[in-house]
Amino acid sequence: MHDLALPTEPMLTQILQAPDHATLRTLAAGMPRLQMQWVDQGATGDQVGQRISAFSDALTRRAIELAETELGPAPMGFAWVACGSQGRCEQTVHTDQDNALILARPPTAAERDHFHRLAERVTGDLDSCGLHLCIGGVMARNEDWQQPVAVWQRYFLDWIRSPALKSVMLAQNFLDLRTIHGDPSLLRAVRERVTHEARNSTWFISTMAREALKDSPPRSPLWRLGLRCPAFWFTRARPLDLKRRGIMPIVSLARLLAVAHGLAELHTRERLEATIRLGTISPSAGEELIRAWDLITTLRVRQHARLIRAKRPLDNRVESGEFSADERKRLCRAFAQVRFMQRSIGRHYLGGLPT
């Protein structure tokens, strides 16, 4: 992974050694300022995502350890896992939490109660640290998402084999799982069972492809001439959501390619690099898509830095006037490449159906 050569270890150490929940909250409160400083020093969005995810991991581990000092040790092996942007190591300070518990075996009633109290405590502590509760309920405090290995395997197999769109949406979210604390072999056992099934399900891959094509960047046909793109450069009443219209389409394409070819990578940039090495996409097309990823994620964290400095609520939407002329041109090129890749994916996985 492309590491960020900026000092972060002292704060990570402080988080992992925090003596209580109040100290964790105080340390977490400094993360927006730190993200702003990284951006000011020239960090890319990809680098910021890795560092913020490392801090979220440390906050999670320490919150679990503090909870266990109060609740007692876990009655069995478990893995606290994260999905979403934390699972992919792509978080910013404008985020919520997506997590789950994998248990080593089916719990008794008393053991179930222990893990429920643990999850309630930890997700609540993370919420107070700025990793807000997931409005969709994809959290370890939800009993559906605190299950033994066999149940998680059954979940995935049902999602892969089910024709329901909701099943594919759930599967996509949990396909980005990464172990944050506990026994990593539990997640490996789940993944080993479902990887082969997923890549060999034509229906599942085609439905993933439809989902990957659902949100597209604004059309930008005039970037080659260096002109403004009338369908994209909205008035100030029509800001651009960089996450929904730029970042998530690339995340979805990279995830689709990784699952379709059985790749283990989770991070979007690494997934794209792996597909290039595999020959799934051409080096030129893949590198253009990586450049698009780097540009859009970097513009997003720059927007966050502006809002942090102005002490305004964080948002992923940017007014067209916030971009320089060069950034407009580069964004048009990036959006054109994402749309090109979406059309290519549509032809390959959907038999040329309209995208």
C-alpha positions in Angstrom: 0.0 0.0 0.0 1.2 3.5 -0.8 2.2 4.8 2.7 2.1 8.4 3.8 5.4 9.8 4.9 4.0 12.1 7.6 4.3 11.6 11.4 1.4 9.6 12.7 2.9 7.0 15.0 2.9 9.1 18.2 -0.9 9.7 17.9 -1.5 6.0 17.1 0.5 5.0 20.2 -1.5 7.5 22.3 -4.7 6.0 21.1 -3.6 2.4 21.7 -2.5 3.3 25.2 -5.4 5.6 26.1 -6.4 4.8 29.8 -10.1 5.6 29.4 -12.9 6.5 27.1 -12.6 10.3 27.8 -9.0 10.2 26.5 -10.1 8.4 23.4 -12.7 11.0 22.7 -10.1 13.8 23.2 -7.6 12.2 20.8 -10.3 11.5 18.2 -11.4 15.2 18.4 -7.9 16.1 16.9 -8.3 13.9 13.8 -10.1 16.6 11.6 -7.3 19.0 12.3 -4.7 16.3 11.5 -6.4 15.5 8.2 -6.4 19.2 7.3 -2.6 19.4 8.1 -1.9 16.4 5.8 -3.8 18.0 2.9 -1.9 21.2 3.5 1.4 19.3 3.3 0.4 17.7 -0.1 -1.1 14.4 0.9 -3.3 12.7 -1.6 -6.8 11.5 -0.9 -5.6 7.9 -1.1 -2.9 8.6 1.5 -5.3 10.4 3.8 -7.7 7.4 3.6 -5.1 5.0 4.7 -4.0 7.1 7.7 -7.5 7.9 8.9 -8.4 4.2 8.6 -5.4 3.4 10.7 -6.6 5.7 13.4 -10.1 4.3 13.2 -8.6 0.8 13.6 -6.6 1.9 16.6 -9.7 3.6 18.2 -11.7 0.4 17.6 -9.1 -1.9 19.1 -8.6 0.3 22.2 -12.4 0.7 22.6 -12.7 -3.1 22.6 -9.9 -3.5 25.1 -11.4 -0.9 27.5 -14.8 -2.6 27.2 -13.3 -6.0 28.0 -11.7 -4.6 31.2 -15.3 -3.8 32.3 -17.2 -6.8 30.9 -14.5 -9.4 31.3 -12.7 -11.5 28.7 -14.7 -12.8 25.7 -16.1 -16.3 26.3 -14.8 -17.5 22.9 -12.7 -16.5 20.0 -14.2 -13.7 17.8 -13.2 -11.3 15.1 -14.4 -7.6 15.1 -14.5 -6.8 11.4 -15.1 -3.6 9.4 -16.6 -3.1 5.9 -17.3 0.0 3.9 -14.5 2.6 3.7 -12.8 1.4 6.8 -12.7 -2.1 5.5 -11.1 -0.8 2.3 -8.7 1.6 4.2 -10.3 4.6 2.5 -11.9 6.5 5.3 -11.9 10.3 5.9 -13.1 12.0 9.0 -16.5 12.5 7.3 -17.6 8.9 7.9 -19.8 6.5 9.8 -19.1 3.0 11.1 -19.8 -0.3 9.3 -18.8 -3.3 11.4 -19.7 -6.8 12.5 -18.8 -9.7 14.8 -17.7 -13.2 13.6 -17.9 -15.7 16.5 -15.9 -18.9 16.7 -19.0 -21.0 17.4 -22.7 -20.7 18.1 -23.1 -18.8 21.4 -25.1 -19.8 24.4 -27.7 -17.3 25.7 -25.2 -15.9 28.2 -22.4 -15.7 25.6 -24.8 -13.9 23.2 -25.5 -11.4 26.0 -21.8 -10.8 26.5 -21.2 -10.0 22.9 -24.3 -7.8 22.7 -23.1 -5.7 25.6 -19.6 -5.6 24.1 -20.9 -4.4 20.7 -23.3 -1.8 22.3 -20.4 -0.4 24.4 -17.9 -0.3 21.5 -20.2 1.1 18.8 -21.4 3.8 21.3 -17.8 4.7 22.1 -16.9 4.9 18.4 -19.9 7.1 17.8 -18.7 9.5 20.5 -15.3 9.6 18.8 -16.8 10.8 15.5 -17.4 7.4 13.8 -21.1 7.9 13.7 -23.6 5.1 14.0 -24.6 3.6 10.6 -28.2 4.7 9.7 -28.6 1.4 7.9 -27.8 -0.6 11.0 -24.8 -2.3 9.6 -23.0 -2.6 12.9 -22.0 -5.2 15.4 -24.7 -4.1 17.8 -27.2 -5.5 15.4 -27.8 -9.2 16.4 -28.0 -10.1 12.7 -24.3 -9.1 12.3 -22.9 -10.9 15.3 -22.9 -14.5 14.1 -20.7 -17.6 14.1 -18.7 -18.6 11.0 -21.2 -21.0 9.7 -24.0 -18.5 9.8 -21.8 -15.9 8.0 -21.0 -18.5 5.3 -24.7 -19.2 4.9 -25.5 -15.4 4.7 -23.1 -15.0 1.8 -24.2 -18.1 0.0 -27.8 -17.0 0.3 -27.0 -13.5 -1.0 -25.0 -14.9 -3.9 -27.7 -17.3 -4.9 -30.7 -15.0 -4.3 -32.2 -12.9 -7.1 -33.1 -10.1 -4.7 -31.4 -6.8 -5.3 -31.1 -6.2 -1.5 -29.1 -9.4 -1.3 -26.5 -8.1 -3.8 -26.3 -4.8 -1.9 -25.7 -6.6 1.4 -23.1 -8.9 -0.2 -21.3 -6.0 -1.8 -21.0 -4.2 1.5 -19.7 -7.3 3.3 -17.3 -8.2 0.5 -15.1 -5.4 1.8 -14.7 -7.0 5.3 -11.3 -6.7 7.1 -10.4 -8.0 10.6 -9.7 -5.1 13.0 -9.4 -7.0 16.2 -9.5 -10.6 17.3 -8.9 -13.9 15.4 -8.3 -13.2 11.6 -8.7 -16.9 10.8 -12.5 -16.6 11.4 -12.9 -14.1 8.5 -10.6 -16.2 6.3 -12.8 -19.2 6.9 -15.8 -17.1 5.7 -14.0 -15.7 2.7 -12.6 -19.0 1.5 -16.0 -20.5 1.4 -17.6 -17.7 -0.6 -14.9 -16.5 -3.0 -15.2 -19.4 -5.4 -19.0 -19.3 -5.2 -19.2 -15.6 -6.0 -16.8 -15.6 -8.9 -18.6 -18.5 -10.5 -22.1 -17.1 -10.2 -23.0 -15.5 -13.5 -26.2 -14.1 -12.1 -24.4 -12.6 -9.1 -21.6 -11.0 -11.1 -24.0 -9.6 -13.7 -26.2 -8.1 -10.9 -23.0 -6.6 -9.3 -22.3 -5.1 -12.7 -25.7 -3.5 -12.9 -25.1 -2.0 -9.5 -21.7 -0.8 -10.5 -23.3 1.1 -13.5 -26.1 2.6 -11.5 -24.3 5.9 -10.5 -22.2 7.5 -13.2 -20.2 10.7 -13.3 -21.7 13.7 -15.0 -21.3 13.6 -18.8 -18.3 15.6 -19.9 -17.9 15.3 -23.7 -15.8 18.4 -24.3 -12.8 17.9 -22.0 -10.6 17.2 -25.0 -11.1 20.7 -26.2 -10.3 22.1 -22.8 -13.8 23.6 -22.6 -16.2 23.8 -19.8 -18.6 20.8 -19.7 -22.1 22.2 -19.8 -23.7 19.0 -18.5 -21.3 19.0 -15.5 -20.5 22.5 -14.4 -23.8 23.3 -12.8 -24.8 26.6 -11.3 -24.0 27.1 -7.6 -27.4 25.7 -6.8 -26.3 22.3 -8.3 -23.1 21.2 -6.4 -21.3 18.1 -7.4 -21.3 15.1 -4.9 -17.7 13.9 -5.3 -18.3 10.7 -3.4 -21.5 9.6 -5.1 -20.8 10.7 -8.6 -17.0 10.2 -8.6 -15.6 7.9 -5.9 -18.3 5.3 -5.5 -18.5 4.4 -9.3 -14.8 3.6 -9.2 -15.1 1.7 -5.9 -17.9 -0.4 -7.4 -16.0 -1.2 -10.6 -12.9 -2.2 -8.7 -14.9 -4.4 -6.4 -16.7 -6.1 -9.3 -13.4 -6.9 -11.1 -11.8 -8.2 -7.8 -14.8 -10.5 -7.1 -15.1 -11.7 -10.7 -11.5 -12.8 -10.7 -11.2 -14.0 -7.1 -8.7 -11.3 -6.0 -8.0 -10.9 -2.3 -7.3 -7.1 -2.4 -9.7 -4.8 -0.7 -8.3 -1.3 -1.3 -9.7 0.2 -4.5 -6.4 1.3 -5.8 -4.8 -2.1 -5.1 -7.7 -3.8 -6.7 -7.2 -1.8 -9.9 -3.5 -2.5 -9.8 -4.1 -6.2 -9.4 -6.5 -6.3 -12.3 -3.9 -4.6 -14.5 -1.3 -7.2 -13.5 -3.8 -10.0 -14.2 -4.4 -8.6 -17.7 -8.1 -8.1 -17.0 -8.0 -4.5 -18.1 -5.3 -2.9 -20.3 -2.5 -1.0 -18.6 -3.5 2.3 -20.3 -7.2 2.0 -19.3 -6.3 0.9 -15.8 -3.8 3.6 -15.2 -6.2 6.2 -16.4 -8.8 4.9 -13.9 -6.2 5.0 -11.1 -5.4 8.6 -12.0 -9.1 9.4 -11.9 -9.3 7.8 -8.4 -6.3 9.7 -7.2 -7.7 13.0 -8.5 -11.2 12.7 -7.2 -10.3 11.4 -3.8 -7.7 14.2 -3.4 -10.2 16.9 -4.4 -12.6 15.4 -1.8 -10.2 15.7 1.1 -9.2 19.2 -0.1 -12.9 20.1 0.2 -13.0 18.7 3.7 -9.9 20.7 4.6 -11.6 23.9 3.4 -14.6 23.1 5.5 -12.6 22.1 8.6 -10.7 25.4 8.4 -13.9 27.3 8.1 -15.4 25.3 11.0 -18.3 24.2 8.8 -20.0 20.8 8.7 -18.2 18.4 6.4 -19.8 17.5 3.1 -18.8 15.7 0.0 -20.5 18.3 -2.3 -18.4 20.9 -4.0 -19.5 24.0 -6.0 -18.0 24.3 -9.4 -16.5 27.6 -8.4 -14.3 25.8 -5.9 -12.3 24.2 -8.7 -9.5 25.8 -10.7 -9.6 25.7 -14.5 -7.0 23.0 -14.5 -9.0 20.9 -12.0 -12.1 21.3 -14.2 -10.2 20.0 -17.2 -8.7 17.1 -15.3 -12.1 16.2 -13.7 -13.7 16.1 -17.1 -11.0 13.7 -18.3 -11.4 11.6 -15.2 -15.2 11.4 -15.5 -14.8 10.5 -19.2 -12.5 7.6 -18.3 -14.9 6.3 -15.6 -17.8 6.4 -18.0 -15.7 4.6 -20.6 -14.9 1.8 -18.1 -18.5 1.5 -17.2 -19.5 1.0 -20.8 -16.7 -1.6 -21.2 -17.9 -3.4 -18.1 -21.5 -3.3 -19.4 -20.5 -4.9 -22.7 -18.4 -7.6 -20.9 -20.7 -8.6 -18.1 -24.2 -7.6 -19.4 -23.9 -8.8 -23.0 -23.9 -5.3 -24.4 -27.2 -4.3 -22.8 -27.6 -0.5 -22.3 -25.7 1.0 -19.4 
